[in-house]
Amino acid sequence: MEFFTIASGVSVHVWDTKDEGSSGPCLVLLHGYLETMYVFNELIDALKGRYRIITLDLPGHGLTDSAPADASGERVNTLSFCADVVAGVLQKCGVEKAVLVGHSMGGYVTLQTLRDHPEVAEAALLIPSHPYPDAPEKAADREREKDIIRSGKLYTLAQVSIPKMYFEENLRHCDEKIRETVELCETHDPEGIVASIEGLRRRDDLQDVMAQPPVPLGIIHGDHDAFLPMELAMKLKEGFPKVWMRLIPETGHNPFIENQEAFVEALDAFTTRNC
């Protein structure tokens, strides 16, 4: 069932499969930058019946509002605000604990939720993501991206950037999903995306959460991820030995789309082990 609710003072677009029946754990799926909750449509179809699934448009994306303006009039979708929204949605849905599953930007939100609201998590899983703050060159790229969006080129940006999330050999069979994701960028408020970019630029170092996770924590990584290459995956594996990791071969930044069967097998292995 899709609905709107209020969490942390803003309207949030939510999808909850509670009424479709499940005796398994509750998964909360958190999408990435420029995506909406609909990026998980096919994954939800594959998982229904075994899990209760909640997903939502994160602040500034899709049909969810951005954070309220601060004293200067600026709106910033900080990770802490996004984490507050996630915790608020779980409360509204009557869920005490869930498995947080965050894709890319959603992984940052997952780690921030573990820091700010560890009580809501049973376990957590990152789909290519990491705990590090922006390097100076990345922060500069984000400023340029804000300028591009404010010049009215959000859709053009999506057309260029979203295909790069996929391993090039998967582009043809994922073409329909790529088109859908790009087209759904029409639902974004450009200023909401700018507020999210600023939140990403300001985000904290979350290595402490990875080093001492309050709940079982895992990563599912694609071995051809152009955004988070294998060198980073190996750095995470070596630097955070308490974190479970599974590689999905022949996939890029979206392994849950590019090889859904292998991804579901990995997710099931993680939840069976930890829930």
C-alpha positions in Angstrom: 0.0 0.0 0.0 1.3 3.5 -0.9 0.5 6.4 1.3 1.7 9.7 2.7 2.6 10.3 6.3 4.2 13.0 8.4 7.7 12.3 9.8 10.0 14.9 11.3 7.5 17.5 10.2 7.5 16.8 6.5 5.2 14.8 4.2 6.8 11.5 3.2 5.8 9.1 0.4 5.8 5.5 1.7 5.1 2.0 0.4 4.4 -0.7 2.9 3.7 -4.4 2.0 2.2 -5.1 5.5 -1.2 -6.0 4.1 0.2 -8.4 1.6 1.3 -10.8 4.3 4.7 -12.0 5.5 6.1 -13.8 8.5 9.7 -12.8 7.9 11.8 -9.7 9.0 10.9 -6.2 8.0 13.2 -4.7 5.4 13.4 -0.9 4.9 14.8 -0.2 1.4 16.5 3.2 1.1 17.2 4.4 -2.5 20.2 6.3 -3.8 20.7 9.8 -5.2 18.4 10.8 -8.1 16.3 7.6 -7.5 12.9 7.1 -6.0 11.4 4.2 -4.1 10.3 2.8 -7.4 13.8 1.8 -8.2 13.1 -1.2 -5.9 9.8 -2.3 -7.7 11.2 -5.6 -9.2 13.2 -6.4 -6.0 10.0 -6.0 -3.9 8.2 -8.4 -6.2 10.9 -10.9 -5.8 11.0 -10.6 -2.0 7.2 -10.3 -1.1 5.9 -13.1 1.0 9.3 -13.7 2.7 9.7 -10.2 4.1 7.6 -7.2 5.1 9.0 -4.4 3.0 8.8 -0.7 3.7 10.3 1.8 1.3 10.1 5.6 0.9 11.1 8.5 -1.1 14.0 10.1 0.9 13.8 13.9 1.6 14.1 16.0 -1.5 13.5 13.0 -3.9 10.3 11.9 -5.6 7.2 13.0 -3.7 8.8 13.6 -0.3 9.3 17.1 1.0 12.7 18.6 1.9 13.8 19.6 5.3 12.3 22.8 6.7 14.3 25.9 6.0 16.9 26.9 8.6 17.3 30.4 10.1 19.0 31.7 6.9 16.2 30.3 4.7 18.3 27.4 3.4 17.0 23.9 3.1 19.5 21.1 3.6 18.6 17.4 3.6 21.3 16.4 6.1 21.9 12.7 6.8 20.7 13.3 10.3 17.4 14.7 9.1 17.0 11.8 6.7 17.7 9.4 9.5 15.0 11.1 11.7 12.6 10.6 8.8 13.4 6.9 8.5 12.9 6.4 12.3 9.7 8.4 12.1 8.3 6.4 9.3 9.0 3.1 11.1 7.2 4.5 14.2 4.2 5.5 12.0 4.2 2.0 10.5 4.3 0.3 13.9 7.7 -1.3 13.4 10.0 -1.6 16.4 13.0 -3.0 14.6 13.9 -3.5 10.9 16.7 -4.5 8.6 17.9 -1.3 7.0 19.0 -1.8 3.4 20.5 1.3 1.8 21.7 1.8 -1.8 24.5 4.3 -2.3 23.2 7.6 -0.8 20.7 5.3 1.1 23.7 3.6 2.5 24.9 6.8 4.0 21.4 7.3 5.5 21.6 3.8 6.9 24.8 4.4 8.7 23.6 7.7 10.0 20.4 6.0 11.3 22.6 3.4 13.1 24.4 6.3 14.8 21.3 8.4 15.6 18.6 5.7 16.1 20.3 2.3 16.7 17.2 1.2 18.5 15.2 0.9 15.2 17.7 -1.5 13.5 17.8 -5.3 13.8 20.6 -5.4 11.2 21.8 -3.3 8.3 23.0 -3.9 4.7 24.8 -1.4 2.4 24.4 -1.8 -1.4 27.6 -0.3 -2.7 28.2 2.4 -0.2 30.9 3.6 2.2 31.4 5.6 5.5 33.8 8.3 4.2 33.0 12.0 3.9 33.5 13.8 0.6 37.1 14.4 -0.5 37.7 18.1 -1.5 37.5 17.3 -5.2 34.2 15.5 -4.7 32.8 18.4 -2.7 33.7 20.7 -5.6 32.0 18.4 -8.0 28.8 18.6 -5.9 28.9 22.4 -6.1 29.1 22.2 -9.9 26.2 19.8 -9.9 24.1 22.2 -7.9 24.8 24.8 -10.5 23.8 22.4 -13.3 20.5 21.6 -11.6 19.7 25.3 -10.9 20.2 26.0 -14.6 17.3 23.7 -15.4 19.3 20.6 -16.5 18.3 18.1 -13.9 16.8 15.7 -16.5 19.9 16.0 -18.7 22.1 15.2 -15.7 20.1 12.1 -15.0 20.3 11.0 -18.6 24.1 11.2 -18.4 24.8 9.9 -14.9 22.3 7.1 -14.3 23.5 4.7 -17.1 27.0 5.0 -15.6 25.7 3.2 -12.6 25.6 0.0 -14.5 28.3 -2.4 -15.7 28.5 -1.6 -19.5 27.7 -5.3 -20.4 24.4 -5.0 -18.5 23.2 -1.8 -20.2 21.1 -3.6 -22.9 19.1 -5.9 -20.5 18.7 -3.1 -18.0 17.7 -0.5 -20.6 14.0 -0.3 -19.6 14.9 0.2 -15.9 17.4 2.9 -16.8 14.7 4.7 -18.8 12.2 4.4 -16.0 14.7 5.8 -13.4 15.6 8.7 -15.7 11.9 9.5 -16.4 11.0 9.4 -12.7 13.5 12.3 -12.2 10.7 14.5 -13.5 9.0 13.9 -10.1 12.0 15.5 -8.2 11.8 19.1 -7.1 15.1 20.5 -8.4 15.6 22.5 -5.2 15.0 19.3 -3.2 17.8 17.6 -5.1 20.0 20.7 -4.4 19.2 20.3 -0.7 20.1 16.7 -0.9 23.4 17.4 -2.6 24.3 19.9 0.1 23.4 17.3 2.7 25.8 14.9 1.1 28.5 17.5 0.9 28.2 18.2 4.6 28.0 14.6 5.8 30.0 13.4 8.7 32.7 10.7 8.7 30.9 7.5 9.6 33.8 5.2 10.0 33.1 4.8 13.7 29.8 3.2 12.9 31.5 0.7 10.5 34.2 -0.1 13.0 31.8 -0.8 15.9 28.4 -1.4 14.3 25.6 -1.6 16.9 23.9 -4.4 14.9 25.1 -6.9 12.3 26.3 -4.9 9.3 27.0 -6.1 5.7 27.9 -4.8 2.3 26.8 -6.2 -1.1 29.1 -4.9 -3.8 29.3 -5.1 -7.6 32.7 -6.1 -8.9 32.4 -3.6 -11.9 31.2 -0.6 -9.9 32.5 2.5 -11.6 31.5 4.7 -8.7 32.9 2.6 -5.9 35.7 0.5 -7.5 37.0 -2.8 -6.2 40.0 -1.0 -4.5 37.5 0.6 -2.2 35.6 -2.6 -1.6 38.9 -4.2 -0.6 39.7 -1.2 1.7 36.4 -1.7 3.4 36.9 -5.4 3.8 40.3 -5.0 5.3 39.5 -1.9 7.4 36.3 -3.1 8.9 36.6 -6.8 9.7 33.3 -6.9 11.6 31.4 -6.1 8.4 30.1 -9.0 6.3 30.7 -8.6 2.6 29.5 -10.4 -0.5 30.6 -9.6 -4.1 28.1 -9.9 -7.0 30.1 -10.7 -10.1 29.5 -8.9 -13.4 27.5 -6.1 -11.9 28.1 -2.4 -11.3 26.6 0.1 -8.8 23.1 -1.5 -9.0 23.6 -5.2 -8.3 20.0 -5.6 -7.1 18.9 -4.8 -10.6 21.7 -6.1 -12.7 21.7 -9.6 -11.2 18.6 -9.8 -9.0 18.8 -13.6 -8.4 22.4 -13.4 -7.0 21.5 -10.3 -5.0 18.4 -11.9 -3.4 20.5 -15.0 -2.6 23.1 -12.8 -0.8 20.4 -10.8 1.0 18.7 -14.0 2.2 22.1 -15.3 3.4 22.7 -12.1 5.4 19.2 -12.1 7.0 19.2 -15.8 7.8 22.5 -15.3 9.5 21.6 -12.2 11.5 17.8 -12.1 12.0 
